[in-house]
Amino acid sequence: MAKIKVKQTKSRIGSPKDQKRTLDALGLRKMNKVVEHDDTPTIRGMITKVQHLVTIVE
């Protein structure tokens, strides 16, 4: 299965609780941290929800 790398580029401070929980579920707890996940529709949906806080790393 294809992999996707996600990096948190903006702070979670001031974000709603649901977005903070989404970042936690993705494994992003600190700025500039990169995590790797399988490229599934579930993960893509989570990334879309917090797209203003994260970027996809190639």
Secondary structure as UniProt FT lines:
FT   STRAND          3..8
FT   TURN            13..14
FT   HELIX           17..26
FT   TURN            31..32
FT   STRAND          34..38
FT   HELIX           41..49
FT   TURN            50..53
FT   STRAND          54..57
//
